[in-house]
Amino acid sequence: MLIETWRGDRAALLPLFELADDSPAQVAAYIGLGEVLVALEAAGSDVLGHLQLVGDGEALELKSMAVIAARRGEGIGRALVEAAIAGCRARGA
């Protein structure tokens, strides 16, 4: 599995954001904020899950996270959280 920063159009991740939050208005308000990490089977493959971090760089909040239903229970969410923590620590957040 590969965890990387999402650089594409976040609209492509909307189904995952909708899994994490049942309020379309709330998703619309924060989908463009912060940094989004995605879990991929391999480079260029479909997105298996996402994790969004928002904040001022010093303090970051895990705002949104979801894993596709077919791949839950495989440690994808844990891998996303561990990558986010490592990235935050590396930046001194």
PDB file of N, CA, C and O in Angstrom:
ATOM      1  N   MET A   1       0.842  -1.179   0.000  1.00  0.00           N
ATOM      2  CA  MET A   1       0.000   0.000   0.000  1.00  0.00           C
ATOM      3  C   MET A   1       0.885   1.240   0.000  1.00  0.00           C
ATOM      4  O   MET A   1       1.977   1.246   0.569  1.00  0.00           O
ATOM      5  N   LEU A   2       0.396   2.276  -0.643  1.00  0.00           N
ATOM      6  CA  LEU A   2       1.110   3.536  -0.779  1.00  0.00           C
ATOM      7  C   LEU A   2       0.252   4.652  -0.182  1.00  0.00           C
ATOM      8  O   LEU A   2      -0.934   4.760  -0.493  1.00  0.00           O
ATOM      9  N   ILE A   3       0.848   5.473   0.668  1.00  0.00           N
ATOM     10  CA  ILE A   3       0.165   6.651   1.215  1.00  0.00           C
ATOM     11  C   ILE A   3       0.854   7.872   0.630  1.00  0.00           C
ATOM     12  O   ILE A   3       2.073   8.010   0.732  1.00  0.00           O
ATOM     13  N   GLU A   4       0.077   8.758   0.017  1.00  0.00           N
ATOM     14  CA  GLU A   4       0.666   9.964  -0.556  1.00  0.00           C
ATOM     15  C   GLU A   4      -0.277  11.147  -0.413  1.00  0.00           C
ATOM     16  O   GLU A   4      -1.470  10.984  -0.156  1.00  0.00           O
ATOM     17  N   THR A   5       0.278  12.337  -0.584  1.00  0.00           N
ATOM     18  CA  THR A   5      -0.522  13.560  -0.558  1.00  0.00           C
ATOM     19  C   THR A   5      -1.304  13.659  -1.857  1.00  0.00           C
ATOM     20  O   THR A   5      -0.747  13.473  -2.938  1.00  0.00           O
ATOM     21  N   TRP A   6      -2.590  13.950  -1.752  1.00  0.00           N
ATOM     22  CA  TRP A   6      -3.443  14.102  -2.925  1.00  0.00           C
ATOM     23  C   TRP A   6      -3.182  15.457  -3.554  1.00  0.00           C
ATOM     24  O   TRP A   6      -3.251  16.485  -2.880  1.00  0.00           O
ATOM     25  N   ARG A   7      -2.884  15.459  -4.827  1.00  0.00           N
ATOM     26  CA  ARG A   7      -2.605  16.696  -5.555  1.00  0.00           C
ATOM     27  C   ARG A   7      -3.651  16.972  -6.634  1.00  0.00           C
ATOM     28  O   ARG A   7      -3.598  18.006  -7.300  1.00  0.00           O
ATOM     29  N   GLY A   8      -4.579  16.073  -6.805  1.00  0.00           N
ATOM     30  CA  GLY A   8      -5.609  16.217  -7.828  1.00  0.00           C
ATOM     31  C   GLY A   8      -6.791  17.033  -7.352  1.00  0.00           C
ATOM     32  O   GLY A   8      -6.772  17.615  -6.268  1.00  0.00           O
ATOM     33  N   ASP A   9      -7.801  17.065  -8.168  1.00  0.00           N
ATOM     34  CA  ASP A   9      -9.049  17.758  -7.860  1.00  0.00           C
ATOM     35  C   ASP A   9      -9.756  17.005  -6.728  1.00  0.00           C
ATOM     36  O   ASP A   9     -10.008  15.805  -6.833  1.00  0.00           O
ATOM     37  N   ARG A  10     -10.063  17.701  -5.679  1.00  0.00           N
ATOM     38  CA  ARG A  10     -10.687  17.037  -4.521  1.00  0.00           C
ATOM     39  C   ARG A  10     -12.109  16.570  -4.813  1.00  0.00           C
ATOM     40  O   ARG A  10     -12.646  15.731  -4.088  1.00  0.00           O
ATOM     41  N   ALA A  11     -12.714  17.095  -5.850  1.00  0.00           N
ATOM     42  CA  ALA A  11     -14.043  16.612  -6.231  1.00  0.00           C
ATOM     43  C   ALA A  11     -14.003  15.115  -6.530  1.00  0.00           C
ATOM     44  O   ALA A  11     -15.001  14.421  -6.339  1.00  0.00           O
ATOM     45  N   ALA A  12     -12.875  14.619  -6.991  1.00  0.00           N
ATOM     46  CA  ALA A  12     -12.725  13.186  -7.266  1.00  0.00           C
ATOM     47  C   ALA A  12     -12.820  12.354  -5.986  1.00  0.00           C
ATOM     48  O   ALA A  12     -13.122  11.162  -6.035  1.00  0.00           O
ATOM     49  N   LEU A  13     -12.562  12.988  -4.844  1.00  0.00           N
ATOM     50  CA  LEU A  13     -12.618  12.294  -3.553  1.00  0.00           C
ATOM     51  C   LEU A  13     -13.956  12.489  -2.840  1.00  0.00           C
ATOM     52  O   LEU A  13     -14.136  12.003  -1.724  1.00  0.00           O
ATOM     53  N   LEU A  14     -14.883  13.188  -3.466  1.00  0.00           N
ATOM     54  CA  LEU A  14     -16.158  13.500  -2.824  1.00  0.00           C
ATOM     55  C   LEU A  14     -16.872  12.267  -2.270  1.00  0.00           C
ATOM     56  O   LEU A  14     -17.404  12.346  -1.163  1.00  0.00           O
ATOM     57  N   PRO A  15     -16.914  11.136  -2.974  1.00  0.00           N
ATOM     58  CA  PRO A  15     -17.580   9.962  -2.382  1.00  0.00           C
ATOM     59  C   PRO A  15     -16.972   9.540  -1.037  1.00  0.00           C
ATOM     60  O   PRO A  15     -17.698   9.101  -0.145  1.00  0.00           O
ATOM     61  N   LEU A  16     -15.660   9.668  -0.887  1.00  0.00           N
ATOM     62  CA  LEU A  16     -15.031   9.340   0.398  1.00  0.00           C
ATOM     63  C   LEU A  16     -15.394  10.365   1.468  1.00  0.00           C
ATOM     64  O   LEU A  16     -15.693   9.995   2.604  1.00  0.00           O
ATOM     65  N   PHE A  17     -15.371  11.643   1.115  1.00  0.00           N
ATOM     66  CA  PHE A  17     -15.764  12.677   2.068  1.00  0.00           C
ATOM     67  C   PHE A  17     -17.213  12.473   2.505  1.00  0.00           C
ATOM     68  O   PHE A  17     -17.550  12.706   3.666  1.00  0.00           O
ATOM     69  N   GLU A  18     -18.063  12.041   1.587  1.00  0.00           N
ATOM     70  CA  GLU A  18     -19.471  11.799   1.927  1.00  0.00           C
ATOM     71  C   GLU A  18     -19.628  10.579   2.837  1.00  0.00           C
ATOM     72  O   GLU A  18     -20.590  10.507   3.602  1.00  0.00           O
ATOM     73  N   LEU A  19     -18.699   9.620   2.769  1.00  0.00           N
ATOM     74  CA  LEU A  19     -18.721   8.490   3.709  1.00  0.00           C
ATOM     75  C   LEU A  19     -18.415   8.965   5.126  1.00  0.00           C
ATOM     76  O   LEU A  19     -18.946   8.431   6.100  1.00  0.00           O
ATOM     77  N   ALA A  20     -17.554   9.974   5.228  1.00  0.00           N
ATOM     78  CA  ALA A  20     -17.097  10.449   6.529  1.00  0.00           C
ATOM     79  C   ALA A  20     -18.064  11.435   7.179  1.00  0.00           C
ATOM     80  O   ALA A  20     -18.049  11.591   8.400  1.00  0.00           O
ATOM     81  N   ASP A  21     -18.898  12.099   6.392  1.00  0.00           N
ATOM     82  CA  ASP A  21     -19.764  13.161   6.922  1.00  0.00           C
ATOM     83  C   ASP A  21     -21.070  13.148   6.151  1.00  0.00           C
ATOM     84  O   ASP A  21     -21.066  13.241   4.923  1.00  0.00           O
ATOM     85  N   ASP A  22     -22.183  13.035   6.855  1.00  0.00           N
ATOM     86  CA  ASP A  22     -23.475  12.962   6.170  1.00  0.00           C
ATOM     87  C   ASP A  22     -24.091  14.325   5.866  1.00  0.00           C
ATOM     88  O   ASP A  22     -25.246  14.391   5.446  1.00  0.00           O
ATOM     89  N   SER A  23     -23.353  15.404   6.066  1.00  0.00           N
ATOM     90  CA  SER A  23     -23.854  16.739   5.776  1.00  0.00           C
ATOM     91  C   SER A  23     -23.169  17.300   4.527  1.00  0.00           C
ATOM     92  O   SER A  23     -22.010  17.709   4.593  1.00  0.00           O
ATOM     93  N   PRO A  24     -23.872  17.321   3.391  1.00  0.00           N
ATOM     94  CA  PRO A  24     -23.274  17.889   2.177  1.00  0.00           C
ATOM     95  C   PRO A  24     -22.800  19.331   2.369  1.00  0.00           C
ATOM     96  O   PRO A  24     -21.790  19.733   1.791  1.00  0.00           O
ATOM     97  N   ALA A  25     -23.519  20.103   3.171  1.00  0.00           N
ATOM     98  CA  ALA A  25     -23.119  21.500   3.412  1.00  0.00           C
ATOM     99  C   ALA A  25     -21.793  21.560   4.159  1.00  0.00           C
ATOM    100  O   ALA A  25     -20.936  22.383   3.840  1.00  0.00           O
ATOM    101  N   GLN A  26     -21.623  20.700   5.142  1.00  0.00           N
ATOM    102  CA  GLN A  26     -20.371  20.678   5.892  1.00  0.00           C
ATOM    103  C   GLN A  26     -19.209  20.227   5.004  1.00  0.00           C
ATOM    104  O   GLN A  26     -18.134  20.826   5.039  1.00  0.00           O
ATOM    105  N   VAL A  27     -19.419  19.187   4.219  1.00  0.00           N
ATOM    106  CA  VAL A  27     -18.371  18.701   3.315  1.00  0.00           C
ATOM    107  C   VAL A  27     -17.966  19.817   2.357  1.00  0.00           C
ATOM    108  O   VAL A  27     -16.777  20.047   2.136  1.00  0.00           O
ATOM    109  N   ALA A  28     -18.943  20.503   1.792  1.00  0.00           N
ATOM    110  CA  ALA A  28     -18.649  21.597   0.861  1.00  0.00           C
ATOM    111  C   ALA A  28     -17.835  22.696   1.533  1.00  0.00           C
ATOM    112  O   ALA A  28     -17.015  23.349   0.887  1.00  0.00           O
ATOM    113  N   ALA A  29     -18.060  22.901   2.833  1.00  0.00           N
ATOM    114  CA  ALA A  29     -17.366  23.968   3.563  1.00  0.00           C
ATOM    115  C   ALA A  29     -15.900  23.635   3.829  1.00  0.00           C
ATOM    116  O   ALA A  29     -15.072  24.542   3.917  1.00  0.00           O
ATOM    117  N   TYR A  30     -15.566  22.353   3.958  1.00  0.00           N
ATOM    118  CA  TYR A  30     -14.184  22.037   4.339  1.00  0.00           C
ATOM    119  C   TYR A  30     -13.399  21.172   3.348  1.00  0.00           C
ATOM    120  O   TYR A  30     -12.207  20.949   3.563  1.00  0.00           O
ATOM    121  N   ILE A  31     -14.007  20.687   2.295  1.00  0.00           N
ATOM    122  CA  ILE A  31     -13.303  19.786   1.386  1.00  0.00           C
ATOM    123  C   ILE A  31     -12.036  20.410   0.794  1.00  0.00           C
ATOM    124  O   ILE A  31     -11.076  19.694   0.508  1.00  0.00           O
ATOM    125  N   GLY A  32     -12.020  21.710   0.610  1.00  0.00           N
ATOM    126  CA  GLY A  32     -10.857  22.374   0.019  1.00  0.00           C
ATOM    127  C   GLY A  32      -9.781  22.782   1.000  1.00  0.00           C
ATOM    128  O   GLY A  32      -8.758  23.334   0.594  1.00  0.00           O
ATOM    129  N   LEU A  33      -9.983  22.528   2.268  1.00  0.00           N
ATOM    130  CA  LEU A  33      -9.040  22.974   3.295  1.00  0.00           C
ATOM    131  C   LEU A  33      -7.920  21.965   3.534  1.00  0.00           C
ATOM    132  O   LEU A  33      -8.066  20.769   3.283  1.00  0.00           O
ATOM    133  N   GLY A  34      -6.820  22.477   4.017  1.00  0.00           N
ATOM    134  CA  GLY A  34      -5.732  21.638   4.525  1.00  0.00           C
ATOM    135  C   GLY A  34      -5.097  20.701   3.522  1.00  0.00           C
ATOM    136  O   GLY A  34      -5.036  20.974   2.323  1.00  0.00           O
ATOM    137  N   GLU A  35      -4.629  19.593   4.054  1.00  0.00           N
ATOM    138  CA  GLU A  35      -3.894  18.581   3.287  1.00  0.00           C
ATOM    139  C   GLU A  35      -4.680  17.278   3.321  1.00  0.00           C
ATOM    140  O   GLU A  35      -5.268  16.927   4.344  1.00  0.00           O
ATOM    141  N   VAL A  36      -4.688  16.568   2.207  1.00  0.00           N
ATOM    142  CA  VAL A  36      -5.371  15.282   2.138  1.00  0.00           C
ATOM    143  C   VAL A  36      -4.358  14.201   1.757  1.00  0.00           C
ATOM    144  O   VAL A  36      -3.646  14.315   0.759  1.00  0.00           O
ATOM    145  N   LEU A  37      -4.315  13.163   2.569  1.00  0.00           N
ATOM    146  CA  LEU A  37      -3.518  11.973   2.263  1.00  0.00           C
ATOM    147  C   LEU A  37      -4.464  10.925   1.697  1.00  0.00           C
ATOM    148  O   LEU A  37      -5.622  10.834   2.107  1.00  0.00           O
ATOM    149  N   VAL A  38      -3.967  10.137   0.757  1.00  0.00           N
ATOM    150  CA  VAL A  38      -4.769   9.050   0.206  1.00  0.00           C
ATOM    151  C   VAL A  38      -3.986   7.747   0.292  1.00  0.00           C
ATOM    152  O   VAL A  38      -2.755   7.734   0.249  1.00  0.00           O
ATOM    153  N   ALA A  39      -4.720   6.668   0.412  1.00  0.00           N
ATOM    154  CA  ALA A  39      -4.145   5.326   0.397  1.00  0.00           C
ATOM    155  C   ALA A  39      -4.441   4.709  -0.964  1.00  0.00           C
ATOM    156  O   ALA A  39      -5.580   4.699  -1.431  1.00  0.00           O
ATOM    157  N   LEU A  40      -3.386   4.195  -1.584  1.00  0.00           N
ATOM    158  CA  LEU A  40      -3.498   3.557  -2.894  1.00  0.00           C
ATOM    159  C   LEU A  40      -2.911   2.156  -2.806  1.00  0.00           C
ATOM    160  O   LEU A  40      -1.988   1.914  -2.027  1.00  0.00           O
ATOM    161  N   GLU A  41      -3.439   1.237  -3.596  1.00  0.00           N
ATOM    162  CA  GLU A  41      -2.847  -0.104  -3.667  1.00  0.00           C
ATOM    163  C   GLU A  41      -1.433   0.000  -4.228  1.00  0.00           C
ATOM    164  O   GLU A  41      -0.501  -0.632  -3.730  1.00  0.00           O
ATOM    165  N   ALA A  42      -1.293   0.812  -5.274  1.00  0.00           N
ATOM    166  CA  ALA A  42      -0.010   1.083  -5.923  1.00  0.00           C
ATOM    167  C   ALA A  42      -0.139   2.414  -6.648  1.00  0.00           C
ATOM    168  O   ALA A  42      -1.247   2.919  -6.831  1.00  0.00           O
ATOM    169  N   ALA A  43       0.973   2.975  -7.056  1.00  0.00           N
ATOM    170  CA  ALA A  43       0.950   4.254  -7.760  1.00  0.00           C
ATOM    171  C   ALA A  43      -0.003   4.184  -8.952  1.00  0.00           C
ATOM    172  O   ALA A  43       0.059   3.255  -9.756  1.00  0.00           O
ATOM    173  N   GLY A  44      -0.879   5.175  -9.052  1.00  0.00           N
ATOM    174  CA  GLY A  44      -1.817   5.244 -10.165  1.00  0.00           C
ATOM    175  C   GLY A  44      -3.066   4.405 -10.007  1.00  0.00           C
ATOM    176  O   GLY A  44      -3.923   4.414 -10.891  1.00  0.00           O
ATOM    177  N   SER A  45      -3.199   3.676  -8.903  1.00  0.00           N
ATOM    178  CA  SER A  45      -4.379   2.835  -8.708  1.00  0.00           C
ATOM    179  C   SER A  45      -5.510   3.641  -8.077  1.00  0.00           C
ATOM    180  O   SER A  45      -5.336   4.814  -7.743  1.00  0.00           O
ATOM    181  N   ASP A  46      -6.652   3.012  -7.918  1.00  0.00           N
ATOM    182  CA  ASP A  46      -7.805   3.665  -7.309  1.00  0.00           C
ATOM    183  C   ASP A  46      -7.520   4.016  -5.850  1.00  0.00           C
ATOM    184  O   ASP A  46      -6.749   3.338  -5.170  1.00  0.00           O
ATOM    185  N   VAL A  47      -8.152   5.075  -5.393  1.00  0.00           N
ATOM    186  CA  VAL A  47      -8.015   5.513  -4.002  1.00  0.00           C
ATOM    187  C   VAL A  47      -8.828   4.582  -3.108  1.00  0.00           C
ATOM    188  O   VAL A  47     -10.008   4.332  -3.355  1.00  0.00           O
ATOM    189  N   LEU A  48      -8.172   4.073  -2.063  1.00  0.00           N
ATOM    190  CA  LEU A  48      -8.820   3.165  -1.112  1.00  0.00           C
ATOM    191  C   LEU A  48      -9.362   3.903   0.105  1.00  0.00           C
ATOM    192  O   LEU A  48     -10.319   3.456   0.736  1.00  0.00           O
ATOM    193  N   GLY A  49      -8.742   5.044   0.431  1.00  0.00           N
ATOM    194  CA  GLY A  49      -9.162   5.813   1.593  1.00  0.00           C
ATOM    195  C   GLY A  49      -8.493   7.169   1.598  1.00  0.00           C
ATOM    196  O   GLY A  49      -7.555   7.421   0.843  1.00  0.00           O
ATOM    197  N   HIS A  50      -8.989   8.037   2.459  1.00  0.00           N
ATOM    198  CA  HIS A  50      -8.415   9.382   2.580  1.00  0.00           C
ATOM    199  C   HIS A  50      -8.367   9.808   4.044  1.00  0.00           C
ATOM    200  O   HIS A  50      -9.068   9.261   4.896  1.00  0.00           O
ATOM    201  N   LEU A  51      -7.532  10.784   4.306  1.00  0.00           N
ATOM    202  CA  LEU A  51      -7.439  11.428   5.616  1.00  0.00           C
ATOM    203  C   LEU A  51      -7.128  12.897   5.361  1.00  0.00           C
ATOM    204  O   LEU A  51      -6.194  13.219   4.626  1.00  0.00           O
ATOM    205  N   GLN A  52      -7.903  13.782   5.962  1.00  0.00           N
ATOM    206  CA  GLN A  52      -7.721  15.222   5.781  1.00  0.00           C
ATOM    207  C   GLN A  52      -7.240  15.852   7.084  1.00  0.00           C
ATOM    208  O   GLN A  52      -7.814  15.623   8.149  1.00  0.00           O
ATOM    209  N   LEU A  53      -6.184  16.645   6.983  1.00  0.00           N
ATOM    210  CA  LEU A  53      -5.656  17.415   8.109  1.00  0.00           C
ATOM    211  C   LEU A  53      -5.890  18.893   7.841  1.00  0.00           C
ATOM    212  O   LEU A  53      -5.585  19.387   6.755  1.00  0.00           O
ATOM    213  N   VAL A  54      -6.426  19.595   8.821  1.00  0.00           N
ATOM    214  CA  VAL A  54      -6.612  21.041   8.708  1.00  0.00           C
ATOM    215  C   VAL A  54      -6.016  21.704   9.940  1.00  0.00           C
ATOM    216  O   VAL A  54      -5.950  21.103  11.012  1.00  0.00           O
ATOM    217  N   GLY A  55      -5.588  22.931   9.777  1.00  0.00           N
ATOM    218  CA  GLY A  55      -5.039  23.674  10.907  1.00  0.00           C
ATOM    219  C   GLY A  55      -4.067  24.717  10.440  1.00  0.00           C
ATOM    220  O   GLY A  55      -3.978  25.024   9.251  1.00  0.00           O
ATOM    221  N   ASP A  56      -3.332  25.262  11.396  1.00  0.00           N
ATOM    222  CA  ASP A  56      -2.429  26.367  11.118  1.00  0.00           C
ATOM    223  C   ASP A  56      -0.980  25.937  10.921  1.00  0.00           C
ATOM    224  O   ASP A  56      -0.100  26.792  10.818  1.00  0.00           O
ATOM    225  N   GLY A  57      -0.717  24.665  10.867  1.00  0.00           N
ATOM    226  CA  GLY A  57       0.650  24.173  10.706  1.00  0.00           C
ATOM    227  C   GLY A  57       1.292  23.811  12.032  1.00  0.00           C
ATOM    228  O   GLY A  57       2.090  22.876  12.100  1.00  0.00           O
ATOM    229  N   GLU A  58       0.953  24.542  13.086  1.00  0.00           N
ATOM    230  CA  GLU A  58       1.462  24.236  14.419  1.00  0.00           C
ATOM    231  C   GLU A  58       0.583  23.200  15.111  1.00  0.00           C
ATOM    232  O   GLU A  58       1.070  22.294  15.789  1.00  0.00           O
ATOM    233  N   ALA A  59      -0.712  23.358  14.921  1.00  0.00           N
ATOM    234  CA  ALA A  59      -1.689  22.418  15.470  1.00  0.00           C
ATOM    235  C   ALA A  59      -2.582  21.965  14.323  1.00  0.00           C
ATOM    236  O   ALA A  59      -3.164  22.790  13.618  1.00  0.00           O
ATOM    237  N   LEU A  60      -2.686  20.675  14.141  1.00  0.00           N
ATOM    238  CA  LEU A  60      -3.479  20.131  13.052  1.00  0.00           C
ATOM    239  C   LEU A  60      -4.571  19.227  13.603  1.00  0.00           C
ATOM    240  O   LEU A  60      -4.397  18.571  14.630  1.00  0.00           O
ATOM    241  N   GLU A  61      -5.689  19.205  12.908  1.00  0.00           N
ATOM    242  CA  GLU A  61      -6.838  18.401  13.309  1.00  0.00           C
ATOM    243  C   GLU A  61      -7.134  17.388  12.204  1.00  0.00           C
ATOM    244  O   GLU A  61      -7.118  17.731  11.022  1.00  0.00           O
ATOM    245  N   LEU A  62      -7.398  16.158  12.586  1.00  0.00           N
ATOM    246  CA  LEU A  62      -7.890  15.173  11.644  1.00  0.00           C
ATOM    247  C   LEU A  62      -9.358  15.515  11.426  1.00  0.00           C
ATOM    248  O   LEU A  62     -10.194  15.276  12.298  1.00  0.00           O
ATOM    249  N   LYS A  63      -9.667  16.071  10.268  1.00  0.00           N
ATOM    250  CA  LYS A  63     -11.013  16.577   9.996  1.00  0.00           C
ATOM    251  C   LYS A  63     -11.905  15.522   9.354  1.00  0.00           C
ATOM    252  O   LYS A  63     -13.088  15.425   9.681  1.00  0.00           O
ATOM    253  N   SER A  64     -11.349  14.737   8.448  1.00  0.00           N
ATOM    254  CA  SER A  64     -12.155  13.783   7.703  1.00  0.00           C
ATOM    255  C   SER A  64     -11.307  12.557   7.380  1.00  0.00           C
ATOM    256  O   SER A  64     -10.122  12.665   7.063  1.00  0.00           O
ATOM    257  N   MET A  65     -11.940  11.397   7.469  1.00  0.00           N
ATOM    258  CA  MET A  65     -11.234  10.165   7.132  1.00  0.00           C
ATOM    259  C   MET A  65     -12.263   9.105   6.765  1.00  0.00           C
ATOM    260  O   MET A  65     -13.299   8.981   7.418  1.00  0.00           O
ATOM    261  N   ALA A  66     -11.971   8.341   5.716  1.00  0.00           N
ATOM    262  CA  ALA A  66     -12.847   7.232   5.330  1.00  0.00           C
ATOM    263  C   ALA A  66     -12.049   6.232   4.501  1.00  0.00           C
ATOM    264  O   ALA A  66     -11.054   6.572   3.861  1.00  0.00           O
ATOM    265  N   VAL A  67     -12.513   5.006   4.535  1.00  0.00           N
ATOM    266  CA  VAL A  67     -11.960   3.919   3.726  1.00  0.00           C
ATOM    267  C   VAL A  67     -13.142   3.286   2.996  1.00  0.00           C
ATOM    268  O   VAL A  67     -14.218   3.122   3.570  1.00  0.00           O
ATOM    269  N   ILE A  68     -12.935   2.930   1.721  1.00  0.00           N
ATOM    270  CA  ILE A  68     -14.031   2.321   0.968  1.00  0.00           C
ATOM    271  C   ILE A  68     -14.497   1.050   1.674  1.00  0.00           C
ATOM    272  O   ILE A  68     -13.698   0.329   2.271  1.00  0.00           O
ATOM    273  N   ALA A  69     -15.793   0.789   1.598  1.00  0.00           N
ATOM    274  CA  ALA A  69     -16.400  -0.317   2.348  1.00  0.00           C
ATOM    275  C   ALA A  69     -15.743  -1.668   2.053  1.00  0.00           C
ATOM    276  O   ALA A  69     -15.547  -2.472   2.964  1.00  0.00           O
ATOM    277  N   ALA A  70     -15.411  -1.913   0.814  1.00  0.00           N
ATOM    278  CA  ALA A  70     -14.852  -3.211   0.431  1.00  0.00           C
ATOM    279  C   ALA A  70     -13.476  -3.484   1.018  1.00  0.00           C
ATOM    280  O   ALA A  70     -13.021  -4.628   1.009  1.00  0.00           O
ATOM    281  N   ARG A  71     -12.808  -2.459   1.529  1.00  0.00           N
ATOM    282  CA  ARG A  71     -11.435  -2.638   2.026  1.00  0.00           C
ATOM    283  C   ARG A  71     -11.300  -2.327   3.516  1.00  0.00           C
ATOM    284  O   ARG A  71     -10.184  -2.253   4.029  1.00  0.00           O
ATOM    285  N   ARG A  72     -12.406  -2.147   4.209  1.00  0.00           N
ATOM    286  CA  ARG A  72     -12.328  -1.887   5.649  1.00  0.00           C
ATOM    287  C   ARG A  72     -11.845  -3.124   6.388  1.00  0.00           C
ATOM    288  O   ARG A  72     -12.068  -4.253   5.953  1.00  0.00           O
ATOM    289  N   GLY A  73     -11.176  -2.891   7.516  1.00  0.00           N
ATOM    290  CA  GLY A  73     -10.675  -3.988   8.325  1.00  0.00           C
ATOM    291  C   GLY A  73      -9.311  -4.505   7.894  1.00  0.00           C
ATOM    292  O   GLY A  73      -8.833  -5.508   8.423  1.00  0.00           O
ATOM    293  N   GLU A  74      -8.682  -3.833   6.940  1.00  0.00           N
ATOM    294  CA  GLU A  74      -7.390  -4.271   6.425  1.00  0.00           C
ATOM    295  C   GLU A  74      -6.226  -3.412   6.917  1.00  0.00           C
ATOM    296  O   GLU A  74      -5.087  -3.631   6.506  1.00  0.00           O
ATOM    297  N   GLY A  75      -6.494  -2.441   7.787  1.00  0.00           N
ATOM    298  CA  GLY A  75      -5.424  -1.595   8.300  1.00  0.00           C
ATOM    299  C   GLY A  75      -5.161  -0.348   7.481  1.00  0.00           C
ATOM    300  O   GLY A  75      -4.176   0.350   7.720  1.00  0.00           O
ATOM    301  N   ILE A  76      -6.017  -0.055   6.525  1.00  0.00           N
ATOM    302  CA  ILE A  76      -5.826   1.123   5.689  1.00  0.00           C
ATOM    303  C   ILE A  76      -6.003   2.396   6.501  1.00  0.00           C
ATOM    304  O   ILE A  76      -5.202   3.322   6.373  1.00  0.00           O
ATOM    305  N   GLY A  77      -7.023   2.461   7.324  1.00  0.00           N
ATOM    306  CA  GLY A  77      -7.231   3.630   8.183  1.00  0.00           C
ATOM    307  C   GLY A  77      -6.063   3.828   9.137  1.00  0.00           C
ATOM    308  O   GLY A  77      -5.600   4.951   9.338  1.00  0.00           O
ATOM    309  N   ARG A  78      -5.593   2.745   9.720  1.00  0.00           N
ATOM    310  CA  ARG A  78      -4.439   2.818  10.624  1.00  0.00           C
ATOM    311  C   ARG A  78      -3.217   3.341   9.886  1.00  0.00           C
ATOM    312  O   ARG A  78      -2.484   4.175  10.416  1.00  0.00           O
ATOM    313  N   ALA A  79      -2.989   2.860   8.670  1.00  0.00           N
ATOM    314  CA  ALA A  79      -1.835   3.320   7.883  1.00  0.00           C
ATOM    315  C   ALA A  79      -1.946   4.815   7.573  1.00  0.00           C
ATOM    316  O   ALA A  79      -0.946   5.532   7.609  1.00  0.00           O
ATOM    317  N   LEU A  80      -3.146   5.280   7.271  1.00  0.00           N
ATOM    318  CA  LEU A  80      -3.358   6.707   7.020  1.00  0.00           C
ATOM    319  C   LEU A  80      -3.049   7.525   8.275  1.00  0.00           C
ATOM    320  O   LEU A  80      -2.357   8.541   8.199  1.00  0.00           O
ATOM    321  N   VAL A  81      -3.555   7.089   9.416  1.00  0.00           N
ATOM    322  CA  VAL A  81      -3.317   7.810  10.672  1.00  0.00           C
ATOM    323  C   VAL A  81      -1.832   7.809  11.016  1.00  0.00           C
ATOM    324  O   VAL A  81      -1.293   8.845  11.407  1.00  0.00           O
ATOM    325  N   GLU A  82      -1.169   6.679  10.880  1.00  0.00           N
ATOM    326  CA  GLU A  82       0.268   6.611  11.182  1.00  0.00           C
ATOM    327  C   GLU A  82       1.076   7.521  10.264  1.00  0.00           C
ATOM    328  O   GLU A  82       2.018   8.175  10.714  1.00  0.00           O
ATOM    329  N   ALA A  83       0.716   7.570   8.980  1.00  0.00           N
ATOM    330  CA  ALA A  83       1.412   8.464   8.046  1.00  0.00           C
ATOM    331  C   ALA A  83       1.167   9.925   8.406  1.00  0.00           C
ATOM    332  O   ALA A  83       2.075  10.752   8.318  1.00  0.00           O
ATOM    333  N   ALA A  84      -0.061  10.240   8.811  1.00  0.00           N
ATOM    334  CA  ALA A  84      -0.383  11.620   9.205  1.00  0.00           C
ATOM    335  C   ALA A  84       0.411  12.020  10.450  1.00  0.00           C
ATOM    336  O   ALA A  84       0.956  13.122  10.512  1.00  0.00           O
ATOM    337  N   ILE A  85       0.476  11.142  11.425  1.00  0.00           N
ATOM    338  CA  ILE A  85       1.237  11.445  12.649  1.00  0.00           C
ATOM    339  C   ILE A  85       2.702  11.640  12.325  1.00  0.00           C
ATOM    340  O   ILE A  85       3.319  12.586  12.814  1.00  0.00           O
ATOM    341  N   ALA A  86       3.270  10.769  11.513  1.00  0.00           N
ATOM    342  CA  ALA A  86       4.682  10.890  11.138  1.00  0.00           C
ATOM    343  C   ALA A  86       4.932  12.206  10.410  1.00  0.00           C
ATOM    344  O   ALA A  86       5.928  12.881  10.672  1.00  0.00           O
ATOM    345  N   GLY A  87       4.044  12.571   9.508  1.00  0.00           N
ATOM    346  CA  GLY A  87       4.185  13.827   8.783  1.00  0.00           C
ATOM    347  C   GLY A  87       4.085  15.038   9.697  1.00  0.00           C
ATOM    348  O   GLY A  87       4.844  15.995   9.545  1.00  0.00           O
ATOM    349  N   CYS A  88       3.165  15.003  10.635  1.00  0.00           N
ATOM    350  CA  CYS A  88       3.006  16.103  11.598  1.00  0.00           C
ATOM    351  C   CYS A  88       4.240  16.235  12.463  1.00  0.00           C
ATOM    352  O   CYS A  88       4.722  17.345  12.691  1.00  0.00           O
ATOM    353  N   ARG A  89       4.757  15.122  12.949  1.00  0.00           N
ATOM    354  CA  ARG A  89       5.954  15.161  13.772  1.00  0.00           C
ATOM    355  C   ARG A  89       7.158  15.704  12.994  1.00  0.00           C
ATOM    356  O   ARG A  89       7.948  16.484  13.525  1.00  0.00           O
ATOM    357  N   ALA A  90       7.287  15.286  11.740  1.00  0.00           N
ATOM    358  CA  ALA A  90       8.401  15.742  10.895  1.00  0.00           C
ATOM    359  C   ALA A  90       8.371  17.262  10.689  1.00  0.00           C
ATOM    360  O   ALA A  90       9.412  17.898  10.532  1.00  0.00           O
ATOM    361  N   ARG A  91       7.164  17.827  10.692  1.00  0.00           N
ATOM    362  CA  ARG A  91       7.008  19.273  10.514  1.00  0.00           C
ATOM    363  C   ARG A  91       6.974  20.035  11.834  1.00  0.00           C
ATOM    364  O   ARG A  91       6.873  21.262  11.846  1.00  0.00           O
ATOM    365  N   GLY A  92       7.057  19.316  12.925  1.00  0.00           N
ATOM    366  CA  GLY A  92       7.024  19.962  14.226  1.00  0.00           C
ATOM    367  C   GLY A  92       5.625  20.391  14.659  1.00  0.00           C
ATOM    368  O   GLY A  92       5.474  21.268  15.510  1.00  0.00           O
ATOM    369  N   ALA A  93       4.616  19.778  14.078  1.00  0.00           N
ATOM    370  CA  ALA A  93       3.223  20.125  14.438  1.00  0.00           C
ATOM    371  C   ALA A  93       2.779  19.284  15.617  1.00  0.00           C
ATOM    372  O   ALA A  93       1.646  19.417  16.078  1.00  0.00           O
TER     373      ALA A  93
END
